Each structure stands twice: as structure tokens, then as C-alpha cells.
Amino acid sequence: MSEPLSDPAEHDVTPEATSVEPERESVEDLPAFAQKIIRSLRSEAATHRHKARVAAEKAAALEQETTALHAAKVNAEATLSESRMELTRIRAALDAGVPAEMVEDFAARLQGSTAEEIAADAARLKSTFGVSARRGDPSQGASGGSAVTDHPLTNFFLSHRT
């Protein structure tokens, strides 16, 4: 009733029997023309491997340079944006009639993200703290003499007038 177990050795196939790989010959065993072709192909392959390696190194260097340039661009854009906002605040302070010696401090306190918001804040801040522009004496400089102010840049330009 039970079938006899077959011997596993009968079903085993040895690797030598299934191998279809021919025995390899050495290059020296081939004819001269074949050796010449093989040397040429090996040289060409080596040249291509070298070019591929050099190209990969250049690509990596360019990738690093691109990353550095992108970071510099982002930094420059941020600096430009900050400078534009500072200029907008200074202009709003000047438009609000803040005296020149107080403009930078006044502008640093202004809030807003647009020119309109900053101008409105300048007007509000000016009215809150009662900052007023200093009025000059109209009789000064009327005699035709030299005008001297308390701002060095103005004095420089006035002294070099032609």
C-alpha cells in the first residue's frame, strides 16, 4: 500500500553535467587579429571609463557650485528685501515730517509689511509721541552769508558750492 521511497541519489544531477559553459581560452591562444581587436576594445573601454569618471567628478563639482550659488542667491534676496523695507520705513518717517536726526530711530520702530501700512503707522506713531519737525528761523541765511547747519553732510555741500 505504501509506495517505496525512491533513492534521492537517482534524482540528483551533478553540476558538471548541467554546465553548458565552454572552457575558456586565454587571449594568447587566439589568433593575432583577434588579440589586436580585443586590445583595441579594452583600450576603448578604459577610455570611456575614464571619461565617465571625469564627467561624474565634474557633475559633482557643478552640483556643489549650484548649491552654493543658490544659497548665495537666497541670502542676497533676503538682504535686498530687508534693505527695501528699511528704505520704505525711512521714506515713511521723512514723509511724516520727522526731523532728520530722529529718522533712523523713528523708522526702526515702524511696523507693517507694505508701504501703506508703514506710512499709516508712521502717522500714528508721530501723533502718539508728538514728534514735530524743527522749523528753521526764516531770517537765517537771508543776508546772503554762508549758512551753517548742524548736519556735517549739509555743511560739506554748502561749503563746496560753485
C-alpha positions in Angstrom: 0.0 0.0 0.0 2.7 2.3 0.6 5.0 3.1 -2.3 8.6 2.5 -1.8 10.6 5.7 -1.4 12.9 6.3 -4.3 16.5 6.8 -3.7 17.4 10.5 -3.8 20.7 9.8 -5.4 18.9 8.7 -8.5 17.4 12.2 -9.0 20.5 14.2 -8.1 22.1 15.9 -11.0 25.7 16.9 -10.7 26.8 20.4 -11.6 29.3 19.2 -14.1 26.5 17.5 -16.1 24.4 20.7 -16.4 27.1 23.1 -17.1 26.9 24.5 -20.6 29.8 26.9 -20.3 32.6 26.2 -22.6 36.1 26.1 -21.4 37.7 29.5 -21.6 40.6 30.1 -23.8 43.2 32.7 -22.9 43.7 35.7 -25.2 47.1 34.5 -26.1 45.6 31.3 -27.5 43.5 33.4 -30.0 44.8 34.4 -33.5 46.7 37.7 -33.7 43.9 39.6 -35.4 41.5 38.7 -32.5 44.1 39.7 -29.9 44.5 43.0 -31.7 40.7 43.6 -31.7 40.5 42.7 -28.0 43.3 45.1 -27.0 41.7 47.8 -29.0 38.3 47.2 -27.4 39.8 47.1 -23.9 41.6 50.4 -24.5 38.5 52.0 -25.8 36.5 50.7 -22.7 39.2 52.1 -20.4 39.0 55.5 -22.2 35.2 55.5 -21.8 35.5 54.5 -18.1 38.0 57.4 -17.5 35.7 59.9 -19.3 32.8 58.7 -17.3 34.7 59.1 -14.0 35.8 62.7 -15.0 32.3 63.6 -16.1 30.9 62.3 -12.7 33.5 64.4 -10.8 32.6 67.5 -12.9 28.9 66.9 -12.3 29.5 66.6 -8.5 31.6 69.8 -8.5 28.9 71.6 -10.5 26.2 70.3 -8.2 28.1 71.8 -5.2 28.6 75.1 -7.0 25.0 75.2 -7.9 24.0 74.6 -4.3 26.4 77.4 -3.1 25.1 79.8 -5.7 21.5 79.0 -4.8 22.3 79.7 -1.1 24.0 83.0 -2.1 21.0 84.0 -4.2 18.6 83.3 -1.4 20.8 85.3 1.0 21.0 88.2 -1.5 17.3 88.2 -2.0 16.7 88.3 1.8 19.2 91.2 2.2 17.6 93.0 -0.7 14.1 92.6 0.8 15.3 93.8 4.2 17.0 96.8 2.6 13.9 97.7 0.7 11.8 97.5 3.9 14.3 99.7 5.7 14.2 102.3 2.9 10.4 102.2 2.9 10.4 102.9 6.7 12.9 105.8 6.3 10.8 107.3 3.5 7.6 107.0 5.6 9.4 108.7 8.5 10.6 111.5 6.2 7.1 111.9 4.7 5.7 112.1 8.2 7.9 115.1 8.8 10.2 113.5 11.4 13.4 115.6 11.9 16.5 114.2 10.1 18.3 113.4 13.3 15.4 111.2 14.5 14.6 109.5 11.2 16.6 106.3 11.8 15.3 105.7 15.4 11.8 106.6 14.3 11.9 104.3 11.2 13.2 101.4 13.3 10.0 101.5 15.3 7.6 101.4 12.4 5.5 98.3 11.8 3.9 96.9 8.7 4.6 94.8 5.6 3.5 97.2 2.9 4.3 100.9 2.2 0.8 101.9 3.0 0.8 100.1 6.4 4.2 101.6 7.3 3.0 105.1 6.3 -0.1 104.7 8.4 2.0 103.5 11.3 4.3 106.5 10.9 1.4 108.9 11.1 0.0 107.1 14.1 3.4 107.0 15.9 4.1 110.6 15.1 0.8 111.8 16.6 1.2 109.5 19.6 4.6 110.8 20.6 4.2 114.3 19.2 7.3 114.3 17.1 7.5 117.5 15.1 9.8 118.8 12.5 12.1 121.6 13.7 11.3 124.7 11.9 14.3 126.9 10.9 14.4 130.6 11.6 13.3 132.2 8.3 15.6 135.2 8.9 18.7 133.0 8.9 20.5 133.0 5.6 18.5 135.9 4.2 21.5 138.2 4.4 23.4 136.2 1.7 26.0 135.0 4.1 27.1 131.4 4.4 24.5 129.1 6.0 25.9 126.7 8.7 23.8 123.8 9.8 24.2 121.1 12.4 24.5 118.4 9.8 28.0 117.7 8.6 26.9 116.5 5.1 24.9 119.7 4.5 27.8 121.8 5.6 30.1 119.9 3.2 27.8 120.5 0.2 27.2 124.2 1.2 31.0 124.8 1.6 31.7 123.3 -1.9 29.0 125.2 -3.8 30.2 126.8 -7.0 
